[in-house]
């Protein structure tokens, strides 16, 4: 699928080569490196990313620009809430920033058949992650859905003071609103 982004000629040429697709197991090591390059994202093991590309591929998205992986979303349907998609990580390489790649990946993912019954989205974000707050606030606006947040995994109680508190962000319900793949 080719995507067109309105903007300068340079942006338009770059976006013509942007594709969104389901990950494959052989993408695991490249995704692992992308996440490492996109600090302050938490590193997972390469094996974790390989499993995501294999076992959770239907609910994950890879963005490629000129055949190079420049974007990644790992997500899964919550077992106890199958109408809720939990977004684990969003990573966009520096060379692809400013093109709306993350929002396009979210839209693409929610337009898939496996997400047909999804009516809300959840993720966790630390207070200082401005890029994630901007992404998910913008996505809530796009979906015309409410966004709520509450402390979920707390710095001292869950992370022994080694990680900032993660706030559970919930967007939805967005009900019958159809998500158009960007």
N, C-alpha and C positions, 0 to 999 in steps of 0.2 A: 504494500500500500504506500503510495507517495503522498506526502503532505505538502501543502503550500501555505506559507506564512506571509502575510501582508507585511511589507517593510521595504527596506532598501533593496536595490538589485543584488547586492552581496548576500543579504539575508534570504532573498528569494532563491538564488542559485543554491545556497547551502541547504535550504529546506527541501528542495526537489530531491535531494539524495537522502532525506530523513525517512526511515521506515520504522514501523512498530511491529513487533512480532512476539510470538510465544517463544520463551527460551528453550534451548536444547541442552542436554548434559555437557556437550563440549564447550558451552559458553561459561561454565562454572568458574574456571580460572581467570578469564577476562573480567567477569563480574566481580570476583574477589578483589582484583587489582583496581577496578574502578572505585569500589567502596573504600579501599585503602587510600586512594588518591582524593577522595571527597570528604576528608575530615571536616568536621569532627564526628562523622558517623562511627558507630561502634563496629570494630572488626569482628567478624565471625570467622570460623575456620573455613578454609577453602572447601572442605567436605560439606559443610553446612550449605554453602552456595551451590554446590553440585547437587545436593538433595533437593534444594528449592527448584533448580532447573529441571529436575527429573520428577519428583513426587508432587510438586506444587506448580508445575509449569502453567496449567490452565489459569491460575490466578496470579501469575507474574508476567511482567512485560519487559522486553528489551527494546531500546531505541538505538538505531544504528544511523550513522552519518558517514556516507562514503565507505560502507562495509566495516566501520569501526564502531564497537559498542560505546555509546556515549550516554546512555540512560538506562536505569534499572528501577523497577518497583518489585519488591517482594511483598506478597499479600496472601491471605488465605481466608476462607469462610470459617467463622467461629463455630466450632462443633456444637455448642449449646444454643447458638443463635444463627442458624443457617441463612437468615435474611440479612446478615451483617458481614461486611467485608472488613477484615482487619489489615491495615497497611502497615507492614513491618518496617521497611526501609524504602527511601526514595533517594536515588543518587543520579546526578547529572554532571557530566564532565564539564570542566571550565569552558572548553571550546564550543559547547552547545548551550551554554547559559544565555538567557535573554531571548530565547526562541519559543518559550512556552512549552518546552518538552515535557516537563513534569505534569502539567495540567492535561496535556494531550495524552500522556500515558494513562492517567487516571480515567479519562473519558473512554479511551480505547478499552481498557480493562472492564469497566462497568458495562460496556456495550456487548461484551461477549456473552454467549449463550449460558455459560456456567454462572453468570451473575444476573440472570434474568429475574430471579426472585429477590435480589438484594434491594433493600429499601433504606439502609443506613450504612455509614462507613465509620470505622473507628481507627484511631492511631494514637500513639503516645509521643509527646513532644516535651523537651525541656523548655523552660521559660526563655532561655537566651537564644533559642534557635529561630531567629527572625525569618529565615528563608522558609522553613516549614510552616510557621504561623501564617506567613503571607500566602503560601500555596493553598493551605487548607481553608483559610478565610475566603480566598478568592474562589475556591471550588464550591464552598457552601453558597456563596453569592450566585455562582453560575447555576447551581442546582435549585436556587431559591428555597434553601432548606436551613433550618436553624443549626447553629454550632454551639455546643456546650463543652466545658472542660472542667475537670476536677482532678486534684492530686490523686495519683493512683499508686505508683511505686515511689515511695518516699526515700529521700537521701539517707537518713539515719536508720529507719526501720528496715528497709529492703537492701540498701546498697552499702551499709556499714560506713557511711560518710564518703564513699569513693566515687560517687556519681550523683549528679544533680537529680532532683525529683523529676519524674516523668509524669506529665499530666495526660490523663485519658481525654482525648478529644472525640466527640461524637457529632457527626453530621447526619441529620435526617430526623425524621423519616422523609425521604423524597418520593415515596409512593409511586404513582403512575407516571411520573416524569421520565421521559425517555432520554437516555444519554446518547447523544450523537457522537460517534467516534470522530475525533478531530482529524 
